[in-house]
Amino acid sequence: MQTHVEVERKFAAEPDALLPGFADLAVVDATREFHLVATYFDTPDFALARAGVTLRRRTGGTDAGWHAKLPKSAEQRVELHADVDAGRCAVLVPDSLRAELAELLGLAALVPVAELRTHRVERDLCASRGGDVLGVLCDDTVLALHHDGRGERVDRWREVEVELADGTPEWFGAVGDLIAGASGFSVAQDASKLARALGPLPELTVHSPDSAARQVLLDHLAEQVGVIQGRAADLLVDAPGAVHKSRVATRRLRSALRTFRDLFDRSITDPLRAELKWFAGELGAPRDAEVLKARLLADLARLPHDAIDGPVIERITSELDDTHERAHAALLEAMDSQRYVLLHQALVRLLTHPPLLPDADRPAGEVLIGPINKARKSVLRWDRRAHERTGDEHWEALHETRKKAKAMRYACEAVADTFPDAGPAAKAWEAVTETFGGLQDGVVARQRLHELADIARSHGESTFSYGVLYGWEINESEHDLDVSARALAVANSKQHRGWLRG
């Protein structure tokens, strides 16, 4: 990635205005003509634009590529440049640029917010014919397309830029004053072409039950897409927590599209949910190995010393580390696939062209409560089924109860800044998912202990400790069943369901 400081002045120009002569200041030398296409990126709430930063991918011209421009002074900007093919595709911002903007972006989603098609006539302003280039004059005719999620706005204008090259600041000031004083020219009021294309930025809104459900849902979806985008680089190097946080964001996104499915065009969101399920599965394997290793080692630490017979710790560590390594390699392979790129393209389009139905324009208090209450009742139905069944069917129903409880938790989290009681309810349902999650982890642990015992036996090692661990897991499950029942009763109490009016 390259960095340089850009010094330039911009001027608004009437379509037919003639450029002034530069006889006393420069010789107009080489002339070039370009057709530029630039896609500008920002967060859905325009965090970059509010900070005076522009981020674009431009083709055409002599500096095609990804550019981030950060304000330094009234006439100076620091420009960061990456190759045009540095991103995985045209709508995925390169990791290097995202990292440079991390303090401003955090884990916010980045999406295309405008496309500018520019016919540029570029002229060198030289000290003499063929001499040093003092500055570059760009005469731009711009066609701007801005999509706000509901439709596209088109704008056209002409502007002139002068960029300082080898000239002095005094010379640069004189050239700028000359253009500003010419007929049909004036100092540009907008800091950038993007600012002109976007116009006045929308006010940041605070959600309430009277807010349009559309905005509540889109803000929640954008938050999850941002985590998926922002954690991608961390996944490649297996950074701590990256897999877990990416997996949770993927699940939250998929869950929202299901819980509130009646507000979306399902011909678009159902296939997207299927792809999110695929990616969550790729994330799940390395994460599950991490969780299981931590669980079994913690179990071993609680056992008396004489319950540990043979290299149990070493065997569990090596086998699950190997599982994790192979799973992470498979994840990297998945992330190198066209399927992964298409998923990211679909996530961007979900935010730029949201497939919401007309009911989503109604107040959140009218259309979001019902689906959440429906999710709550689904948890209770599966819990009843679990109590009515035995054996494997009992555990399968408990697993479904956990998944439905997680959907309920995610639904509450999605509207926590819209309904005051949703936040405490989300915490209560989080306790449910954690306790039911412990039950499922116990099932997985017992299955894996069988496999580990077989591996230990094949190496001539004692399997005694694996049996002790298996018994420990059974006891833990009995305890977790009681805790889960109490947690579910609290989450479903009137205190936490009153706001659902059901």
C-alpha positions in Angstrom: 0.0 0.0 0.0 1.3 3.5 -0.9 0.8 6.8 0.9 1.2 10.4 -0.2 -0.1 13.8 0.6 -2.4 15.4 -2.0 -2.6 19.2 -2.2 -5.4 20.4 -4.4 -8.1 23.0 -4.8 -11.5 22.4 -6.3 -13.8 24.8 -8.3 -17.4 24.5 -9.4 -17.7 25.3 -13.1 -20.5 26.2 -15.4 -20.9 23.7 -18.2 -19.7 26.1 -20.9 -17.3 28.2 -18.9 -13.9 28.7 -20.6 -10.7 28.2 -18.6 -8.6 31.3 -18.1 -5.2 31.7 -19.8 -2.2 30.9 -17.7 0.4 32.8 -19.7 2.0 34.6 -16.7 2.0 31.5 -14.5 2.4 28.3 -16.6 2.4 26.7 -20.1 -0.4 24.3 -20.7 1.5 21.3 -22.0 0.5 17.6 -22.4 -3.2 16.9 -22.4 -4.8 13.5 -21.6 -8.4 12.3 -21.6 -9.8 9.6 -19.4 -13.1 7.9 -18.6 -13.1 7.1 -14.8 -15.6 5.0 -12.9 -15.4 5.3 -9.1 -17.5 3.4 -6.6 -17.5 5.0 -3.2 -17.8 3.1 0.0 -19.1 4.1 3.5 -20.9 2.7 6.4 -24.7 2.7 6.2 -24.8 5.7 8.5 -22.0 7.5 6.6 -19.4 7.5 9.4 -16.6 8.1 6.8 -18.4 11.0 5.1 -19.1 12.6 8.5 -15.4 12.5 9.3 -14.4 14.0 5.9 -12.9 10.7 4.7 -13.5 9.2 1.3 -13.0 5.5 0.3 -13.3 4.5 -3.3 -12.4 1.9 -6.0 -11.7 3.6 -9.3 -11.0 2.2 -12.7 -9.6 4.2 -15.6 -6.9 6.9 -15.5 -3.3 6.6 -14.4 -4.0 5.8 -10.7 -6.7 3.1 -11.0 -7.1 1.3 -7.7 -8.5 1.6 -4.2 -8.0 5.0 -2.5 -8.7 6.3 1.0 -8.4 10.0 1.4 -8.1 11.5 4.9 -8.3 15.3 5.6 -5.1 16.9 6.8 -5.9 20.6 6.2 -8.1 22.7 4.0 -6.1 22.0 0.9 -4.2 18.8 1.9 -5.3 15.2 2.2 -3.4 12.0 3.0 -4.1 9.5 0.3 -3.7 5.7 0.8 -3.6 3.6 -2.3 -4.0 -0.1 -2.9 -4.1 -2.0 -6.2 -7.4 -2.3 -8.0 -7.5 -6.1 -7.5 -6.4 -5.9 -3.8 -9.9 -6.7 -2.6 -11.5 -10.2 -3.1 -14.0 -8.5 -5.5 -15.3 -5.1 -6.5 -17.5 -4.7 -3.4 -15.0 -6.0 -0.7 -12.7 -3.3 0.6 -9.1 -4.6 0.9 -8.0 -5.6 4.4 -5.1 -3.2 4.3 -7.3 -0.1 3.8 -9.9 -1.3 6.4 -7.1 -1.7 8.9 -5.9 1.9 8.3 -9.4 3.1 9.0 -10.1 0.7 11.9 -10.2 3.5 14.6 -12.9 5.2 12.7 -14.8 2.1 11.4 -14.6 -0.4 14.2 -16.6 -3.3 12.9 -19.1 -1.3 10.9 -20.2 -2.6 7.5 -18.8 -1.0 4.4 -21.1 -0.8 1.4 -21.2 1.1 -1.9 -23.0 4.4 -1.4 -22.4 6.1 -4.8 -21.0 5.6 -8.2 -19.3 8.5 -10.1 -18.6 8.3 -13.8 -16.3 11.1 -14.8 -15.0 12.3 -18.2 -11.7 13.9 -17.4 -9.5 16.2 -19.4 -6.2 16.4 -17.7 -3.6 19.1 -18.5 -0.1 19.6 -17.3 0.8 23.1 -16.1 4.5 23.4 -16.8 7.3 26.0 -16.2 8.0 25.8 -20.0 7.2 23.6 -22.9 8.4 20.2 -21.9 9.7 21.6 -18.6 8.9 20.7 -15.0 5.2 20.0 -14.2 4.2 22.6 -11.6 0.7 21.3 -11.3 -2.0 19.2 -13.0 -5.4 20.7 -14.1 -8.3 18.3 -14.2 -11.5 19.4 -16.0 -14.2 16.9 -14.9 -17.7 16.3 -16.2 -19.4 14.1 -13.6 -22.4 11.8 -13.6 -23.2 10.7 -10.1 -25.5 7.8 -9.2 -26.6 7.6 -5.5 -28.8 4.7 -4.2 -30.4 5.3 -0.9 -32.1 1.9 -0.5 -35.3 2.9 -2.0 -34.3 4.3 -5.4 -31.5 5.9 -7.4 -30.8 9.6 -7.7 -28.8 11.0 -10.6 -26.9 14.2 -10.6 -24.6 15.9 -13.2 -22.1 18.7 -12.8 -18.7 20.0 -13.9 -15.8 20.8 -11.7 -12.2 21.7 -12.1 -9.3 20.6 -9.8 -5.8 21.8 -9.6 -3.3 19.5 -7.9 0.1 20.8 -6.9 3.1 18.9 -8.3 6.5 20.7 -8.4 5.2 24.2 -8.1 5.6 26.4 -5.0 2.8 27.1 -2.6 2.8 30.7 -3.8 2.4 29.6 -7.4 -0.3 27.2 -6.4 -2.2 30.0 -4.6 -1.9 32.3 -7.6 -3.3 29.7 -10.0 -6.2 29.0 -7.7 -7.0 32.7 -7.4 -6.9 33.0 -11.2 -9.4 30.2 -11.7 -11.7 31.4 -8.9 -11.9 34.8 -10.4 -12.7 33.7 -13.9 -16.2 33.9 -15.3 -18.3 30.8 -14.7 -16.0 29.5 -11.9 -16.2 29.6 -8.1 -14.6 27.8 -5.2 -16.3 24.4 -4.7 -18.5 24.3 -1.6 -18.3 20.5 -1.2 -15.1 19.0 0.1 -15.3 16.1 -2.4 -17.2 14.8 -5.4 -18.8 12.3 -3.0 -20.1 15.0 -0.8 -21.7 16.7 -3.8 -23.2 13.4 -4.9 -24.6 12.5 -1.4 -25.9 15.9 -0.6 -27.0 16.6 3.0 -26.4 13.5 5.2 -29.4 12.1 7.0 -29.6 12.8 10.7 -28.5 9.9 13.0 -31.7 8.5 14.4 -32.6 7.0 17.8 -34.9 4.0 17.5 -38.3 3.8 19.3 -41.4 1.7 18.9 -42.6 4.5 16.5 -39.6 4.1 14.2 -40.1 2.3 10.9 -39.4 -1.4 11.3 -37.4 -1.1 8.1 -34.7 1.0 9.8 -34.6 -1.1 13.0 -34.0 -4.3 11.0 -31.5 -2.8 8.6 -29.4 -1.4 11.4 -29.3 -4.8 13.0 -28.5 -6.5 9.8 -25.7 -4.0 9.1 -24.2 -4.6 12.4 -23.9 -8.3 11.7 -22.6 -7.8 8.2 -20.0 -5.5 9.6 -18.7 -8.1 12.0 -18.5 -10.7 9.2 -16.6 -8.2 7.0 -14.4 -6.8 9.8 -13.3 -10.2 11.2 -12.4 -11.8 7.9 -8.8 -10.8 8.1 -8.6 -12.2 11.7 -10.1 -15.5 10.5 -7.2 -16.0 8.1 -4.6 -15.9 10.9 -6.8 -17.7 13.4 -6.8 -14.7 15.8 -8.3 -15.3 19.2 -12.1 -15.0 19.2 -12.3 -14.4 15.5 -14.1 -17.6 14.7 -16.5 -17.3 17.6 -17.5 -13.7 16.9 -17.9 -14.3 13.1 -20.0 -17.4 13.8 -22.2 -15.5 16.2 -22.7 -12.7 13.7 -23.6 -15.2 11.0 -26.1 -16.9 13.3 -27.7 -13.6 14.3 -28.1 -12.5 10.7 -29.6 -15.8 9.7 -31.9 -15.8 12.7 -33.2 -12.3 12.0 -34.0 -13.2 8.4 -36.0 -16.2 9.7 -37.7 -14.6 12.7 -38.8 -11.5 10.7 -39.2 -13.5 7.5 -42.7 -12.1 6.8 -41.2 -8.7 6.3 -38.7 -9.8 3.7 -39.0 -11.1 0.1 -38.1 -14.7 0.9 -37.2 -15.5 -2.7 -34.1 -13.5 -1.9 -33.5 -14.1 1.8 -34.2 -17.8 1.9 -31.3 -18.6 -0.4 -29.1 -16.2 1.5 -30.0 -18.0 4.8 -28.9 -21.2 3.2 -25.5 -19.7 2.3 -25.1 -18.3 5.8 -25.8 -21.7 7.2 -23.0 -23.1 5.0 -20.6 -20.5 6.2 -21.6 -21.0 9.8 -20.9 -24.7 9.4 -17.4 -23.9 8.1 -16.8 -21.7 11.1 -18.4 -24.2 13.5 -15.8 -27.0 13.1 -12.8 -25.0 14.4 -14.9 -23.3 17.1 -16.3 -26.6 18.3 -12.8 -28.1 18.6 -11.8 -25.1 20.7 -14.8 -25.4 23.0 -14.5 -29.1 23.5 -10.8 -28.9 24.3 -11.4 -26.2 26.9 -14.3 -28.2 28.4 -12.5 -31.5 28.7 -9.4 -30.0 30.1 -11.5 -28.1 32.7 -13.2 -31.3 33.6 -9.8 -33.0 34.1 -8.6 -30.2 36.3 -11.6 -30.9 38.7 -10.8 -34.6 39.0 -8.7 -36.0 41.9 -5.2 -36.8 40.9 -5.7 -40.6 41.1 -8.5 -40.4 38.5 -6.0 -39.4 35.8 -4.4 -42.5 34.4 -2.0 -42.2 31.5 -1.3 -39.3 29.1 -4.9 -38.2 29.1 -4.2 -34.5 29.0 -1.6 -34.9 26.2 -3.9 -37.1 24.2 -6.9 -34.8 24.5 -4.8 -31.7 23.6 -3.0 -33.3 20.6 -6.2 -34.8 19.1 -8.3 -31.7 19.5 -5.5 -29.4 18.4 -5.2 -31.6 15.3 -9.0 -31.4 14.7 -8.8 -27.6 15.1 -5.9 -27.3 12.6 -7.7 -29.4 10.0 -10.9 -27.5 10.5 -9.2 -24.2 10.2 -7.5 -25.3 7.0 -10.9 -26.3 5.6 -12.2 -22.8 6.6 -9.4 -21.1 4.7 -10.2 -23.2 1.7 -13.8 -22.2 1.9 -12.9 -18.5 2.2 -10.8 -18.9 -0.9 -13.8 -20.1 -2.9 -16.1 -18.3 -5.3 -19.0 -19.3 -3.1 -17.5 -17.2 -0.2 -17.1 -14.2 -2.6 -20.7 -14.5 -3.8 -21.9 -14.7 -0.1 -20.2 -11.4 0.6 -21.7 -9.8 -2.5 -25.1 -11.0 -1.4 -24.6 -9.5 2.1 -23.6 -6.1 0.6 -26.7 -6.2 -1.7 -28.9 -7.0 1.4 -27.9 -3.6 2.8 -27.9 -1.6 -0.4 -31.0 -3.1 -2.0 -32.9 -4.4 1.1 -35.6 -6.9 0.0 -38.1 -5.6 2.5 -41.9 -5.7 1.9 -44.2 -2.8 2.4 -45.2 -3.8 5.9 -41.6 -3.0 7.0 -42.5 0.7 6.6 -45.0 0.4 9.4 -43.9 1.3 13.0 -41.7 -1.2 14.8 -44.2 -1.5 17.6 -46.8 -2.7 15.2 -44.9 -5.3 13.2 -41.9 -6.6 15.2 -43.6 -7.7 18.4 -45.7 -10.5 16.9 -42.7 -12.4 15.3 -40.8 -12.1 18.6 -43.7 -13.5 20.6 -44.0 -16.3 18.0 -40.4 -17.2 18.6 -41.0 -17.3 22.3 -43.9 -19.7 21.9 -41.8 -21.9 19.7 -39.3 -22.4 22.5 -42.0 -23.5 24.9 -43.4 -26.0 22.4 -40.0 -27.7 22.0 -39.4 -27.7 25.7 -42.7 -29.5 26.2 -41.7 -32.0 23.6 -38.5 -32.6 25.3 -40.3 -33.4 28.6 -42.6 -35.8 26.7 -39.8 -37.8 25.1 -37.1 -40.2 26.2 -33.7 -41.4 25.0 -32.2 -39.8 21.9 -35.5 -38.1 21.0 -35.3 -36.3 24.4 -31.9 -35.0 23.7 -32.8 -34.0 20.1 -35.8 -32.0 21.4 -33.6 -30.3 24.0 -31.2 -29.4 21.2 -34.1 -27.9 19.2 -35.2 -26.0 22.4 -31.8 -24.5 22.7 -31.8 -23.4 19.0 -35.2 -21.8 19.4 -34.1 -20.1 22.6 -31.1 -18.7 20.8 -33.4 -17.4 18.1 -35.5 -15.7 20.8 -32.4 -14.2 22.4 -31.2 -12.9 19.1 -34.6 -11.4 18.3 -34.6 -9.5 21.6 -31.1 -8.3 21.0 -32.1 -7.0 17.5 -34.6 -4.7 19.0 -32.9 -3.9 22.3 -32.4 -0.2 21.4 -36.0 0.1 20.2 -38.0 -1.5 23.1 -36.7 -0.7 26.6 -37.7 -4.1 28.0 -36.1 -6.1 25.2 -32.6 -5.7 26.6 -33.3 -7.3 30.0 -35.3 -10.0 28.2 -32.3 -10.7 26.0 -30.1 -11.2 29.0 -32.6 -13.6 30.5 -32.8 -15.6 27.2 -29.0 -15.5 27.1 -29.0 -17.4 30.4 -31.3 -20.0 28.8 -29.1 -20.5 25.8 -26.0 -20.8 27.9 -27.5 -23.5 30.1 -29.0 -25.4 27.2 -25.7 -24.9 25.4 -24.0 -26.7 28.3 -26.4 -29.6 27.8 -25.5 -29.9 24.1 -21.8 -29.5 24.8 -22.2 -32.4 27.2 -23.7 -34.6 24.5 -20.9 -33.7 22.1 -18.3 -34.3 24.8 -19.6 -37.8 25.6 -19.6 -38.7 21.9 -16.0 -37.4 21.5 -14.9 -39.2 24.7 -15.9 -42.5 23.1 -13.7 -41.7 20.1 -10.8 -40.5 22.3 -10.9 -43.7 24.3 -10.8 -45.8 21.1 -7.7 -43.8 20.0 -6.0 -44.2 23.4 -6.7 -47.9 23.4 -5.2 -48.3 19.9 -2.0 -46.7 21.3 -1.9 -49.1 24.2 -3.0 -46.3 26.7 -5.3 -46.6 29.7 -8.9 -45.6 29.0 -9.9 -45.4 32.6 -9.9 -41.6 32.8 -12.1 -41.3 29.7 -14.7 -43.3 31.5 -14.4 -41.1 34.6 -14.9 -38.1 32.4 -17.9 -39.7 30.7 -19.5 -40.2 34.1 -18.6 -36.6 35.1 -20.4 -35.4 32.0 -23.5 -37.3 32.8 -23.6 -35.8 36.3 -23.1 -32.3 34.8 -26.0 -32.9 32.4 -28.4 -33.8 35.3 -27.3 -30.5 37.0 -27.6 -28.5 33.7 -31.2 -29.9 33.2 -32.3 -28.4 36.5 -30.5 -25.1 35.9 -31.9 -24.9 32.3 -35.5 -25.4 33.5 -35.1 -22.5 36.1 -33.5 -20.2 33.5 -36.3 -20.9 31.0 -38.9 -20.1 33.7 -37.3 -16.8 34.5 -37.0 -15.8 30.8 -40.7 -16.7 30.2 -41.9 -15.0 33.3 -44.3 -12.1 33.1 -41.4 -9.7 33.9 -39.7 -10.6 30.7 -42.7 -11.3 28.4 -45.0 -8.4 29.4 -43.7 -6.1 26.7 -44.7 -8.8 24.1 -48.3 -8.4 25.1 -48.8 -12.2 24.9 
